[in-house]
Amino acid sequence: MATRGDHLSMLRNAGYVDAIEIDVAFLDTARAWSQESARLGAVLAPLEPPGAFEERQAERKRMIAAIEDGLLLRTLYSARRR
């Protein structure tokens, strides 16, 4: 599995310069998504097949746990060609 530093090295090895890594605060986004979905659950749940809304919420909780455990992240890389 590639590590975060590997991505920057790959960009540099490919001839890019000024490569930077930006954490996109995915944990905040995932938490907000889960909380707002829960808040609107009475409206959203009927729009999906039975049980689908609850399963999506469970998936969001697993995603949040994975982010908190450092197993899942979203990173933006920016670089320019020489």
mmCIF file of the N, C-alpha and C atoms, coordinates in Angstrom:
data_MODEL
# 
_entry.id   MODEL 
# 
loop_
_atom_site.group_PDB 
_atom_site.id 
_atom_site.type_symbol 
_atom_site.label_atom_id 
_atom_site.label_alt_id 
_atom_site.label_comp_id 
_atom_site.label_asym_id 
_atom_site.label_entity_id 
_atom_site.label_seq_id 
_atom_site.pdbx_PDB_ins_code 
_atom_site.Cartn_x 
_atom_site.Cartn_y 
_atom_site.Cartn_z 
_atom_site.occupancy 
_atom_site.B_iso_or_equiv 
_atom_site.pdbx_formal_charge 
_atom_site.auth_seq_id 
_atom_site.auth_comp_id 
_atom_site.auth_asym_id 
_atom_site.auth_atom_id 
_atom_site.pdbx_PDB_model_num 
ATOM 1   N N  . MET A 1 1  ? 0.848   -1.181 0.000   1.00 0.00 ? 1  MET A N  1 
ATOM 2   C CA . MET A 1 1  ? 0.000   0.000  0.000   1.00 0.00 ? 1  MET A CA 1 
ATOM 3   C C  . MET A 1 1  ? 0.892   1.242  0.000   1.00 0.00 ? 1  MET A C  1 
ATOM 4   N N  . ALA A 1 2  ? 0.519   2.188  -0.802  1.00 0.00 ? 2  ALA A N  1 
ATOM 5   C CA . ALA A 1 2  ? 1.290   3.432  -0.879  1.00 0.00 ? 2  ALA A CA 1 
ATOM 6   C C  . ALA A 1 2  ? 1.035   4.279  0.360   1.00 0.00 ? 2  ALA A C  1 
ATOM 7   N N  . THR A 1 3  ? 2.053   4.974  0.789   1.00 0.00 ? 3  THR A N  1 
ATOM 8   C CA . THR A 1 3  ? 1.896   5.891  1.914   1.00 0.00 ? 3  THR A CA 1 
ATOM 9   C C  . THR A 1 3  ? 1.724   7.294  1.375   1.00 0.00 ? 3  THR A C  1 
ATOM 10  N N  . ARG A 1 4  ? 1.315   8.190  2.247   1.00 0.00 ? 4  ARG A N  1 
ATOM 11  C CA . ARG A 1 4  ? 1.072   9.564  1.819   1.00 0.00 ? 4  ARG A CA 1 
ATOM 12  C C  . ARG A 1 4  ? 2.310   10.187 1.182   1.00 0.00 ? 4  ARG A C  1 
ATOM 13  N N  . GLY A 1 5  ? 3.451   9.976  1.749   1.00 0.00 ? 5  GLY A N  1 
ATOM 14  C CA . GLY A 1 5  ? 4.691   10.534 1.215   1.00 0.00 ? 5  GLY A CA 1 
ATOM 15  C C  . GLY A 1 5  ? 5.028   9.989  -0.160  1.00 0.00 ? 5  GLY A C  1 
ATOM 16  N N  . ASP A 1 6  ? 4.584   8.767  -0.438  1.00 0.00 ? 6  ASP A N  1 
ATOM 17  C CA . ASP A 1 6  ? 4.854   8.164  -1.740  1.00 0.00 ? 6  ASP A CA 1 
ATOM 18  C C  . ASP A 1 6  ? 4.234   8.967  -2.871  1.00 0.00 ? 6  ASP A C  1 
ATOM 19  N N  . HIS A 1 7  ? 3.065   9.527  -2.652  1.00 0.00 ? 7  HIS A N  1 
ATOM 20  C CA . HIS A 1 7  ? 2.403   10.288 -3.701  1.00 0.00 ? 7  HIS A CA 1 
ATOM 21  C C  . HIS A 1 7  ? 3.223   11.530 -4.074  1.00 0.00 ? 7  HIS A C  1 
ATOM 22  N N  . LEU A 1 8  ? 3.737   12.207 -3.094  1.00 0.00 ? 8  LEU A N  1 
ATOM 23  C CA . LEU A 1 8  ? 4.576   13.375 -3.379  1.00 0.00 ? 8  LEU A CA 1 
ATOM 24  C C  . LEU A 1 8  ? 5.837   12.954 -4.117  1.00 0.00 ? 8  LEU A C  1 
ATOM 25  N N  . SER A 1 9  ? 6.432   11.856 -3.703  1.00 0.00 ? 9  SER A N  1 
ATOM 26  C CA . SER A 1 9  ? 7.630   11.349 -4.385  1.00 0.00 ? 9  SER A CA 1 
ATOM 27  C C  . SER A 1 9  ? 7.323   10.981 -5.824  1.00 0.00 ? 9  SER A C  1 
ATOM 28  N N  . MET A 1 10 ? 6.177   10.355 -6.053  1.00 0.00 ? 10 MET A N  1 
ATOM 29  C CA . MET A 1 10 ? 5.810   9.981  -7.421  1.00 0.00 ? 10 MET A CA 1 
ATOM 30  C C  . MET A 1 10 ? 5.634   11.220 -8.298  1.00 0.00 ? 10 MET A C  1 
ATOM 31  N N  . LEU A 1 11 ? 5.010   12.251 -7.756  1.00 0.00 ? 11 LEU A N  1 
ATOM 32  C CA . LEU A 1 11 ? 4.853   13.489 -8.517  1.00 0.00 ? 11 LEU A CA 1 
ATOM 33  C C  . LEU A 1 11 ? 6.215   14.084 -8.861  1.00 0.00 ? 11 LEU A C  1 
ATOM 34  N N  . ARG A 1 12 ? 7.099   14.139 -7.890  1.00 0.00 ? 12 ARG A N  1 
ATOM 35  C CA . ARG A 1 12 ? 8.435   14.703 -8.127  1.00 0.00 ? 12 ARG A CA 1 
ATOM 36  C C  . ARG A 1 12 ? 9.209   13.852 -9.136  1.00 0.00 ? 12 ARG A C  1 
ATOM 37  N N  . ASN A 1 13 ? 9.122   12.525 -8.992  1.00 0.00 ? 13 ASN A N  1 
ATOM 38  C CA . ASN A 1 13 ? 9.820   11.629 -9.917  1.00 0.00 ? 13 ASN A CA 1 
ATOM 39  C C  . ASN A 1 13 ? 9.278   11.737 -11.332 1.00 0.00 ? 13 ASN A C  1 
ATOM 40  N N  . ALA A 1 14 ? 8.028   12.159 -11.474 1.00 0.00 ? 14 ALA A N  1 
ATOM 41  C CA . ALA A 1 14 ? 7.419   12.327 -12.787 1.00 0.00 ? 14 ALA A CA 1 
ATOM 42  C C  . ALA A 1 14 ? 7.735   13.691 -13.393 1.00 0.00 ? 14 ALA A C  1 
ATOM 43  N N  . GLY A 1 15 ? 8.524   14.484 -12.678 1.00 0.00 ? 15 GLY A N  1 
ATOM 44  C CA . GLY A 1 15 ? 8.959   15.760 -13.229 1.00 0.00 ? 15 GLY A CA 1 
ATOM 45  C C  . GLY A 1 15 ? 8.169   16.962 -12.765 1.00 0.00 ? 15 GLY A C  1 
ATOM 46  N N  . TYR A 1 16 ? 7.294   16.765 -11.790 1.00 0.00 ? 16 TYR A N  1 
ATOM 47  C CA . TYR A 1 16 ? 6.528   17.903 -11.269 1.00 0.00 ? 16 TYR A CA 1 
ATOM 48  C C  . TYR A 1 16 ? 7.319   18.610 -10.181 1.00 0.00 ? 16 TYR A C  1 
ATOM 49  N N  . VAL A 1 17 ? 7.076   19.905 -10.031 1.00 0.00 ? 17 VAL A N  1 
ATOM 50  C CA . VAL A 1 17 ? 7.731   20.697 -8.991  1.00 0.00 ? 17 VAL A CA 1 
ATOM 51  C C  . VAL A 1 17 ? 6.654   21.367 -8.142  1.00 0.00 ? 17 VAL A C  1 
ATOM 52  N N  . ASP A 1 18 ? 7.084   21.905 -7.028  1.00 0.00 ? 18 ASP A N  1 
ATOM 53  C CA . ASP A 1 18 ? 6.182   22.592 -6.098  1.00 0.00 ? 18 ASP A CA 1 
ATOM 54  C C  . ASP A 1 18 ? 4.998   21.711 -5.699  1.00 0.00 ? 18 ASP A C  1 
ATOM 55  N N  . ALA A 1 19 ? 5.250   20.429 -5.541  1.00 0.00 ? 19 ALA A N  1 
ATOM 56  C CA . ALA A 1 19 ? 4.190   19.492 -5.160  1.00 0.00 ? 19 ALA A CA 1 
ATOM 57  C C  . ALA A 1 19 ? 3.821   19.716 -3.693  1.00 0.00 ? 19 ALA A C  1 
ATOM 58  N N  . ILE A 1 20 ? 2.524   19.822 -3.460  1.00 0.00 ? 20 ILE A N  1 
ATOM 59  C CA . ILE A 1 20 ? 2.039   19.984 -2.084  1.00 0.00 ? 20 ILE A CA 1 
ATOM 60  C C  . ILE A 1 20 ? 0.878   19.029 -1.850  1.00 0.00 ? 20 ILE A C  1 
ATOM 61  N N  . GLU A 1 21 ? 0.660   18.750 -0.586  1.00 0.00 ? 21 GLU A N  1 
ATOM 62  C CA . GLU A 1 21 ? -0.402  17.854 -0.152  1.00 0.00 ? 21 GLU A CA 1 
ATOM 63  C C  . GLU A 1 21 ? -1.363  18.658 0.718   1.00 0.00 ? 21 GLU A C  1 
ATOM 64  N N  . ILE A 1 22 ? -2.660  18.570 0.419   1.00 0.00 ? 22 ILE A N  1 
ATOM 65  C CA . ILE A 1 22 ? -3.658  19.327 1.166   1.00 0.00 ? 22 ILE A CA 1 
ATOM 66  C C  . ILE A 1 22 ? -4.695  18.360 1.723   1.00 0.00 ? 22 ILE A C  1 
ATOM 67  N N  . ASP A 1 23 ? -4.847  18.347 3.039   1.00 0.00 ? 23 ASP A N  1 
ATOM 68  C CA . ASP A 1 23 ? -5.881  17.544 3.687   1.00 0.00 ? 23 ASP A CA 1 
ATOM 69  C C  . ASP A 1 23 ? -7.209  18.257 3.465   1.00 0.00 ? 23 ASP A C  1 
ATOM 70  N N  . VAL A 1 24 ? -8.190  17.563 2.941   1.00 0.00 ? 24 VAL A N  1 
ATOM 71  C CA . VAL A 1 24 ? -9.456  18.219 2.608   1.00 0.00 ? 24 VAL A CA 1 
ATOM 72  C C  . VAL A 1 24 ? -10.498 18.118 3.727   1.00 0.00 ? 24 VAL A C  1 
ATOM 73  N N  . ALA A 1 25 ? -10.061 17.859 4.950   1.00 0.00 ? 25 ALA A N  1 
ATOM 74  C CA . ALA A 1 25 ? -10.954 17.832 6.114   1.00 0.00 ? 25 ALA A CA 1 
ATOM 75  C C  . ALA A 1 25 ? -12.142 16.901 5.875   1.00 0.00 ? 25 ALA A C  1 
ATOM 76  N N  . PHE A 1 26 ? -11.869 15.702 5.399   1.00 0.00 ? 26 PHE A N  1 
ATOM 77  C CA . PHE A 1 26 ? -12.917 14.752 5.069   1.00 0.00 ? 26 PHE A CA 1 
ATOM 78  C C  . PHE A 1 26 ? -13.715 14.319 6.298   1.00 0.00 ? 26 PHE A C  1 
ATOM 79  N N  . LEU A 1 27 ? -13.080 14.277 7.460   1.00 0.00 ? 27 LEU A N  1 
ATOM 80  C CA . LEU A 1 27 ? -13.799 13.885 8.670   1.00 0.00 ? 27 LEU A CA 1 
ATOM 81  C C  . LEU A 1 27 ? -14.928 14.869 8.959   1.00 0.00 ? 27 LEU A C  1 
ATOM 82  N N  . ASP A 1 28 ? -14.654 16.147 8.848   1.00 0.00 ? 28 ASP A N  1 
ATOM 83  C CA . ASP A 1 28 ? -15.692 17.160 9.072   1.00 0.00 ? 28 ASP A CA 1 
ATOM 84  C C  . ASP A 1 28 ? -16.837 16.982 8.082   1.00 0.00 ? 28 ASP A C  1 
ATOM 85  N N  . THR A 1 29 ? -16.493 16.729 6.833   1.00 0.00 ? 29 THR A N  1 
ATOM 86  C CA . THR A 1 29 ? -17.499 16.538 5.794   1.00 0.00 ? 29 THR A CA 1 
ATOM 87  C C  . THR A 1 29 ? -18.343 15.295 6.081   1.00 0.00 ? 29 THR A C  1 
ATOM 88  N N  . ALA A 1 30 ? -17.690 14.195 6.427   1.00 0.00 ? 30 ALA A N  1 
ATOM 89  C CA . ALA A 1 30 ? -18.404 12.947 6.700   1.00 0.00 ? 30 ALA A CA 1 
ATOM 90  C C  . ALA A 1 30 ? -19.340 13.095 7.903   1.00 0.00 ? 30 ALA A C  1 
ATOM 91  N N  . ARG A 1 31 ? -18.870 13.758 8.937   1.00 0.00 ? 31 ARG A N  1 
ATOM 92  C CA . ARG A 1 31 ? -19.725 13.971 10.114  1.00 0.00 ? 31 ARG A CA 1 
ATOM 93  C C  . ARG A 1 31 ? -20.934 14.834 9.769   1.00 0.00 ? 31 ARG A C  1 
ATOM 94  N N  . ALA A 1 32 ? -20.713 15.910 9.022   1.00 0.00 ? 32 ALA A N  1 
ATOM 95  C CA . ALA A 1 32 ? -21.815 16.791 8.638   1.00 0.00 ? 32 ALA A CA 1 
ATOM 96  C C  . ALA A 1 32 ? -22.815 16.050 7.762   1.00 0.00 ? 32 ALA A C  1 
ATOM 97  N N  . TRP A 1 33 ? -22.327 15.241 6.843   1.00 0.00 ? 33 TRP A N  1 
ATOM 98  C CA . TRP A 1 33 ? -23.182 14.459 5.964   1.00 0.00 ? 33 TRP A CA 1 
ATOM 99  C C  . TRP A 1 33 ? -24.064 13.523 6.793   1.00 0.00 ? 33 TRP A C  1 
ATOM 100 N N  . SER A 1 34 ? -23.472 12.831 7.742   1.00 0.00 ? 34 SER A N  1 
ATOM 101 C CA . SER A 1 34 ? -24.217 11.913 8.591   1.00 0.00 ? 34 SER A CA 1 
ATOM 102 C C  . SER A 1 34 ? -25.240 12.649 9.455   1.00 0.00 ? 34 SER A C  1 
ATOM 103 N N  . GLN A 1 35 ? -24.815 13.740 10.069  1.00 0.00 ? 35 GLN A N  1 
ATOM 104 C CA . GLN A 1 35 ? -25.707 14.494 10.950  1.00 0.00 ? 35 GLN A CA 1 
ATOM 105 C C  . GLN A 1 35 ? -26.883 15.101 10.195  1.00 0.00 ? 35 GLN A C  1 
ATOM 106 N N  . GLU A 1 36 ? -26.614 15.683 9.040   1.00 0.00 ? 36 GLU A N  1 
ATOM 107 C CA . GLU A 1 36 ? -27.695 16.297 8.265   1.00 0.00 ? 36 GLU A CA 1 
ATOM 108 C C  . GLU A 1 36 ? -28.638 15.239 7.693   1.00 0.00 ? 36 GLU A C  1 
ATOM 109 N N  . SER A 1 37 ? -28.090 14.112 7.298   1.00 0.00 ? 37 SER A N  1 
ATOM 110 C CA . SER A 1 37 ? -28.946 13.027 6.823   1.00 0.00 ? 37 SER A CA 1 
ATOM 111 C C  . SER A 1 37 ? -29.843 12.528 7.947   1.00 0.00 ? 37 SER A C  1 
ATOM 112 N N  . ALA A 1 38 ? -29.286 12.404 9.145   1.00 0.00 ? 38 ALA A N  1 
ATOM 113 C CA . ALA A 1 38 ? -30.089 11.978 10.296  1.00 0.00 ? 38 ALA A CA 1 
ATOM 114 C C  . ALA A 1 38 ? -31.184 13.002 10.591  1.00 0.00 ? 38 ALA A C  1 
ATOM 115 N N  . ARG A 1 39 ? -30.828 14.266 10.532  1.00 0.00 ? 39 ARG A N  1 
ATOM 116 C CA . ARG A 1 39 ? -31.787 15.329 10.807  1.00 0.00 ? 39 ARG A CA 1 
ATOM 117 C C  . ARG A 1 39 ? -32.943 15.295 9.809   1.00 0.00 ? 39 ARG A C  1 
ATOM 118 N N  . LEU A 1 40 ? -32.637 14.961 8.560   1.00 0.00 ? 40 LEU A N  1 
ATOM 119 C CA . LEU A 1 40 ? -33.644 14.929 7.502   1.00 0.00 ? 40 LEU A CA 1 
ATOM 120 C C  . LEU A 1 40 ? -34.167 13.527 7.215   1.00 0.00 ? 40 LEU A C  1 
ATOM 121 N N  . GLY A 1 41 ? -33.854 12.596 8.101   1.00 0.00 ? 41 GLY A N  1 
ATOM 122 C CA . GLY A 1 41 ? -34.214 11.195 7.885   1.00 0.00 ? 41 GLY A CA 1 
ATOM 123 C C  . GLY A 1 41 ? -35.680 10.956 7.578   1.00 0.00 ? 41 GLY A C  1 
ATOM 124 N N  . ALA A 1 42 ? -36.567 11.658 8.261   1.00 0.00 ? 42 ALA A N  1 
ATOM 125 C CA . ALA A 1 42 ? -38.004 11.456 8.028   1.00 0.00 ? 42 ALA A CA 1 
ATOM 126 C C  . ALA A 1 42 ? -38.404 11.816 6.599   1.00 0.00 ? 42 ALA A C  1 
ATOM 127 N N  . VAL A 1 43 ? -37.668 12.729 5.984   1.00 0.00 ? 43 VAL A N  1 
ATOM 128 C CA . VAL A 1 43 ? -37.947 13.136 4.597   1.00 0.00 ? 43 VAL A CA 1 
ATOM 129 C C  . VAL A 1 43 ? -37.201 12.236 3.614   1.00 0.00 ? 43 VAL A C  1 
ATOM 130 N N  . LEU A 1 44 ? -35.953 11.894 3.942   1.00 0.00 ? 44 LEU A N  1 
ATOM 131 C CA . LEU A 1 44 ? -35.113 11.135 3.015   1.00 0.00 ? 44 LEU A CA 1 
ATOM 132 C C  . LEU A 1 44 ? -35.451 9.651  2.949   1.00 0.00 ? 44 LEU A C  1 
ATOM 133 N N  . ALA A 1 45 ? -35.711 9.037  4.077   1.00 0.00 ? 45 ALA A N  1 
ATOM 134 C CA . ALA A 1 45 ? -35.936 7.581  4.125   1.00 0.00 ? 45 ALA A CA 1 
ATOM 135 C C  . ALA A 1 45 ? -37.042 7.109  3.185   1.00 0.00 ? 45 ALA A C  1 
ATOM 136 N N  . PRO A 1 46 ? -38.169 7.795  3.119   1.00 0.00 ? 46 PRO A N  1 
ATOM 137 C CA . PRO A 1 46 ? -39.230 7.317  2.213   1.00 0.00 ? 46 PRO A CA 1 
ATOM 138 C C  . PRO A 1 46 ? -38.875 7.400  0.726   1.00 0.00 ? 46 PRO A C  1 
ATOM 139 N N  . LEU A 1 47 ? -37.826 8.112  0.392   1.00 0.00 ? 47 LEU A N  1 
ATOM 140 C CA . LEU A 1 47 ? -37.418 8.249  -1.003  1.00 0.00 ? 47 LEU A CA 1 
ATOM 141 C C  . LEU A 1 47 ? -36.610 7.052  -1.494  1.00 0.00 ? 47 LEU A C  1 
ATOM 142 N N  . GLU A 1 48 ? -36.221 6.179  -0.572  1.00 0.00 ? 48 GLU A N  1 
ATOM 143 C CA . GLU A 1 48 ? -35.392 5.024  -0.900  1.00 0.00 ? 48 GLU A CA 1 
ATOM 144 C C  . GLU A 1 48 ? -36.147 3.737  -0.581  1.00 0.00 ? 48 GLU A C  1 
ATOM 145 N N  . PRO A 1 49 ? -35.657 2.625  -1.103  1.00 0.00 ? 49 PRO A N  1 
ATOM 146 C CA . PRO A 1 49 ? -36.273 1.340  -0.748  1.00 0.00 ? 49 PRO A CA 1 
ATOM 147 C C  . PRO A 1 49 ? -36.194 1.107  0.767   1.00 0.00 ? 49 PRO A C  1 
ATOM 148 N N  . PRO A 1 50 ? -37.090 0.298  1.306   1.00 0.00 ? 50 PRO A N  1 
ATOM 149 C CA . PRO A 1 50 ? -37.081 0.032  2.745   1.00 0.00 ? 50 PRO A CA 1 
ATOM 150 C C  . PRO A 1 50 ? -35.698 -0.433 3.237   1.00 0.00 ? 50 PRO A C  1 
ATOM 151 N N  . GLY A 1 51 ? -35.228 0.183  4.290   1.00 0.00 ? 51 GLY A N  1 
ATOM 152 C CA . GLY A 1 51 ? -33.953 -0.185 4.896   1.00 0.00 ? 51 GLY A CA 1 
ATOM 153 C C  . GLY A 1 51 ? -32.729 0.471  4.277   1.00 0.00 ? 51 GLY A C  1 
ATOM 154 N N  . ALA A 1 52 ? -32.856 1.048  3.093   1.00 0.00 ? 52 ALA A N  1 
ATOM 155 C CA . ALA A 1 52 ? -31.696 1.615  2.403   1.00 0.00 ? 52 ALA A CA 1 
ATOM 156 C C  . ALA A 1 52 ? -31.144 2.832  3.138   1.00 0.00 ? 52 ALA A C  1 
ATOM 157 N N  . PHE A 1 53 ? -32.015 3.685  3.646   1.00 0.00 ? 53 PHE A N  1 
ATOM 158 C CA . PHE A 1 53 ? -31.550 4.874  4.366   1.00 0.00 ? 53 PHE A CA 1 
ATOM 159 C C  . PHE A 1 53 ? -30.762 4.471  5.608   1.00 0.00 ? 53 PHE A C  1 
ATOM 160 N N  . GLU A 1 54 ? -31.292 3.507  6.347   1.00 0.00 ? 54 GLU A N  1 
ATOM 161 C CA . GLU A 1 54 ? -30.607 3.039  7.561   1.00 0.00 ? 54 GLU A CA 1 
ATOM 162 C C  . GLU A 1 54 ? -29.248 2.434  7.226   1.00 0.00 ? 54 GLU A C  1 
ATOM 163 N N  . GLU A 1 55 ? -29.190 1.686  6.112   1.00 0.00 ? 55 GLU A N  1 
ATOM 164 C CA . GLU A 1 55 ? -27.909 1.099  5.701   1.00 0.00 ? 55 GLU A CA 1 
ATOM 165 C C  . GLU A 1 55 ? -26.911 2.190  5.314   1.00 0.00 ? 55 GLU A C  1 
ATOM 166 N N  . ARG A 1 56 ? -27.364 3.219  4.629   1.00 0.00 ? 56 ARG A N  1 
ATOM 167 C CA . ARG A 1 56 ? -26.460 4.327  4.277   1.00 0.00 ? 56 ARG A CA 1 
ATOM 168 C C  . ARG A 1 56 ? -25.940 5.022  5.537   1.00 0.00 ? 56 ARG A C  1 
ATOM 169 N N  . GLN A 1 57 ? -26.798 5.213  6.501   1.00 0.00 ? 57 GLN A N  1 
ATOM 170 C CA . GLN A 1 57 ? -26.360 5.837  7.751   1.00 0.00 ? 57 GLN A CA 1 
ATOM 171 C C  . GLN A 1 57 ? -25.333 4.958  8.456   1.00 0.00 ? 57 GLN A C  1 
ATOM 172 N N  . ALA A 1 58 ? -25.552 3.639  8.440   1.00 0.00 ? 58 ALA A N  1 
ATOM 173 C CA . ALA A 1 58 ? -24.581 2.712  9.045   1.00 0.00 ? 58 ALA A CA 1 
ATOM 174 C C  . ALA A 1 58 ? -23.246 2.788  8.293   1.00 0.00 ? 58 ALA A C  1 
ATOM 175 N N  . GLU A 1 59 ? -23.306 2.889  6.959   1.00 0.00 ? 59 GLU A N  1 
ATOM 176 C CA . GLU A 1 59 ? -22.083 3.026  6.163   1.00 0.00 ? 59 GLU A CA 1 
ATOM 177 C C  . GLU A 1 59 ? -21.353 4.315  6.518   1.00 0.00 ? 59 GLU A C  1 
ATOM 178 N N  . ARG A 1 60 ? -22.100 5.378  6.716   1.00 0.00 ? 60 ARG A N  1 
ATOM 179 C CA . ARG A 1 60 ? -21.479 6.656  7.089   1.00 0.00 ? 60 ARG A CA 1 
ATOM 180 C C  . ARG A 1 60 ? -20.794 6.543  8.440   1.00 0.00 ? 60 ARG A C  1 
ATOM 181 N N  . LYS A 1 61 ? -21.407 5.854  9.376   1.00 0.00 ? 61 LYS A N  1 
ATOM 182 C CA . LYS A 1 61 ? -20.783 5.665  10.703  1.00 0.00 ? 61 LYS A CA 1 
ATOM 183 C C  . LYS A 1 61 ? -19.493 4.850  10.580  1.00 0.00 ? 61 LYS A C  1 
ATOM 184 N N  . ARG A 1 62 ? -19.513 3.811  9.719   1.00 0.00 ? 62 ARG A N  1 
ATOM 185 C CA . ARG A 1 62 ? -18.289 3.031  9.498   1.00 0.00 ? 62 ARG A CA 1 
ATOM 186 C C  . ARG A 1 62 ? -17.214 3.879  8.832   1.00 0.00 ? 62 ARG A C  1 
ATOM 187 N N  . MET A 1 63 ? -17.623 4.728  7.896   1.00 0.00 ? 63 MET A N  1 
ATOM 188 C CA . MET A 1 63 ? -16.676 5.610  7.217   1.00 0.00 ? 63 MET A CA 1 
ATOM 189 C C  . MET A 1 63 ? -16.039 6.569  8.218   1.00 0.00 ? 63 MET A C  1 
ATOM 190 N N  . ILE A 1 64 ? -16.835 7.153  9.098   1.00 0.00 ? 64 ILE A N  1 
ATOM 191 C CA . ILE A 1 64 ? -16.313 8.073  10.111  1.00 0.00 ? 64 ILE A CA 1 
ATOM 192 C C  . ILE A 1 64 ? -15.321 7.350  11.016  1.00 0.00 ? 64 ILE A C  1 
ATOM 193 N N  . ALA A 1 65 ? -15.656 6.131  11.430  1.00 0.00 ? 65 ALA A N  1 
ATOM 194 C CA . ALA A 1 65 ? -14.740 5.349  12.272  1.00 0.00 ? 65 ALA A CA 1 
ATOM 195 C C  . ALA A 1 65 ? -13.427 5.073  11.537  1.00 0.00 ? 65 ALA A C  1 
ATOM 196 N N  . ALA A 1 66 ? -13.509 4.748  10.249  1.00 0.00 ? 66 ALA A N  1 
ATOM 197 C CA . ALA A 1 66 ? -12.298 4.476  9.468   1.00 0.00 ? 66 ALA A CA 1 
ATOM 198 C C  . ALA A 1 66 ? -11.434 5.729  9.335   1.00 0.00 ? 66 ALA A C  1 
ATOM 199 N N  . ILE A 1 67 ? -12.071 6.869  9.153   1.00 0.00 ? 67 ILE A N  1 
ATOM 200 C CA . ILE A 1 67 ? -11.316 8.130  9.085   1.00 0.00 ? 67 ILE A CA 1 
ATOM 201 C C  . ILE A 1 67 ? -10.634 8.391  10.420  1.00 0.00 ? 67 ILE A C  1 
ATOM 202 N N  . GLU A 1 68 ? -11.376 8.241  11.510  1.00 0.00 ? 68 GLU A N  1 
ATOM 203 C CA . GLU A 1 68 ? -10.814 8.479  12.846  1.00 0.00 ? 68 GLU A CA 1 
ATOM 204 C C  . GLU A 1 68 ? -9.661  7.531  13.158  1.00 0.00 ? 68 GLU A C  1 
ATOM 205 N N  . ASP A 1 69 ? -9.733  6.315  12.616  1.00 0.00 ? 69 ASP A N  1 
ATOM 206 C CA . ASP A 1 69 ? -8.666  5.329  12.836  1.00 0.00 ? 69 ASP A CA 1 
ATOM 207 C C  . ASP A 1 69 ? -7.494  5.507  11.873  1.00 0.00 ? 69 ASP A C  1 
ATOM 208 N N  . GLY A 1 70 ? -7.582  6.502  10.986  1.00 0.00 ? 70 GLY A N  1 
ATOM 209 C CA . GLY A 1 70 ? -6.497  6.752  10.042  1.00 0.00 ? 70 GLY A CA 1 
ATOM 210 C C  . GLY A 1 70 ? -6.478  5.805  8.859   1.00 0.00 ? 70 GLY A C  1 
ATOM 211 N N  . LEU A 1 71 ? -7.556  5.064  8.630   1.00 0.00 ? 71 LEU A N  1 
ATOM 212 C CA . LEU A 1 71 ? -7.608  4.095  7.545   1.00 0.00 ? 71 LEU A CA 1 
ATOM 213 C C  . LEU A 1 71 ? -8.150  4.683  6.248   1.00 0.00 ? 71 LEU A C  1 
ATOM 214 N N  . LEU A 1 72 ? -8.799  5.829  6.337   1.00 0.00 ? 72 LEU A N  1 
ATOM 215 C CA . LEU A 1 72 ? -9.415  6.449  5.174   1.00 0.00 ? 72 LEU A CA 1 
ATOM 216 C C  . LEU A 1 72 ? -9.141  7.940  5.226   1.00 0.00 ? 72 LEU A C  1 
ATOM 217 N N  . LEU A 1 73 ? -8.721  8.502  4.108   1.00 0.00 ? 73 LEU A N  1 
ATOM 218 C CA . LEU A 1 73 ? -8.476  9.937  4.058   1.00 0.00 ? 73 LEU A CA 1 
ATOM 219 C C  . LEU A 1 73 ? -8.715  10.443 2.653   1.00 0.00 ? 73 LEU A C  1 
ATOM 220 N N  . ARG A 1 74 ? -8.899  11.715 2.555   1.00 0.00 ? 74 ARG A N  1 
ATOM 221 C CA . ARG A 1 74 ? -9.043  12.366 1.260   1.00 0.00 ? 74 ARG A CA 1 
ATOM 222 C C  . ARG A 1 74 ? -8.014  13.487 1.215   1.00 0.00 ? 74 ARG A C  1 
ATOM 223 N N  . THR A 1 75 ? -7.155  13.405 0.247   1.00 0.00 ? 75 THR A N  1 
ATOM 224 C CA . THR A 1 75 ? -6.074  14.363 0.115   1.00 0.00 ? 75 THR A CA 1 
ATOM 225 C C  . THR A 1 75 ? -6.047  14.892 -1.314  1.00 0.00 ? 75 THR A C  1 
ATOM 226 N N  . LEU A 1 76 ? -5.802  16.170 -1.435  1.00 0.00 ? 76 LEU A N  1 
ATOM 227 C CA . LEU A 1 76 ? -5.644  16.803 -2.738  1.00 0.00 ? 76 LEU A CA 1 
ATOM 228 C C  . LEU A 1 76 ? -4.156  17.079 -2.930  1.00 0.00 ? 76 LEU A C  1 
ATOM 229 N N  . TYR A 1 77 ? -3.651  16.715 -4.084  1.00 0.00 ? 77 TYR A N  1 
ATOM 230 C CA . TYR A 1 77 ? -2.261  17.007 -4.429  1.00 0.00 ? 77 TYR A CA 1 
ATOM 231 C C  . TYR A 1 77 ? -2.237  18.039 -5.530  1.00 0.00 ? 77 TYR A C  1 
ATOM 232 N N  . SER A 1 78 ? -1.351  18.990 -5.396  1.00 0.00 ? 78 SER A N  1 
ATOM 233 C CA . SER A 1 78 ? -1.191  20.019 -6.409  1.00 0.00 ? 78 SER A CA 1 
ATOM 234 C C  . SER A 1 78 ? 0.281   20.109 -6.768  1.00 0.00 ? 78 SER A C  1 
ATOM 235 N N  . ALA A 1 79 ? 0.540   20.235 -8.066  1.00 0.00 ? 79 ALA A N  1 
ATOM 236 C CA . ALA A 1 79 ? 1.932   20.353 -8.537  1.00 0.00 ? 79 ALA A CA 1 
ATOM 237 C C  . ALA A 1 79 ? 1.896   20.987 -9.919  1.00 0.00 ? 79 ALA A C  1 
ATOM 238 N N  . ARG A 1 80 ? 3.042   21.403 -10.382 1.00 0.00 ? 80 ARG A N  1 
ATOM 239 C CA . ARG A 1 80 ? 3.131   21.966 -11.723 1.00 0.00 ? 80 ARG A CA 1 
ATOM 240 C C  . ARG A 1 80 ? 4.316   21.357 -12.448 1.00 0.00 ? 80 ARG A C  1 
ATOM 241 N N  . ARG A 1 81 ? 4.191   21.316 -13.764 1.00 0.00 ? 81 ARG A N  1 
ATOM 242 C CA . ARG A 1 81 ? 5.292   20.819 -14.586 1.00 0.00 ? 81 ARG A CA 1 
ATOM 243 C C  . ARG A 1 81 ? 6.391   21.864 -14.631 1.00 0.00 ? 81 ARG A C  1 
ATOM 244 N N  . ARG A 1 82 ? 7.616   21.411 -14.771 1.00 0.00 ? 82 ARG A N  1 
ATOM 245 C CA . ARG A 1 82 ? 8.740   22.347 -14.923 1.00 0.00 ? 82 ARG A CA 1 
ATOM 246 C C  . ARG A 1 82 ? 8.624   23.137 -16.185 1.00 0.00 ? 82 ARG A C  1 
# 
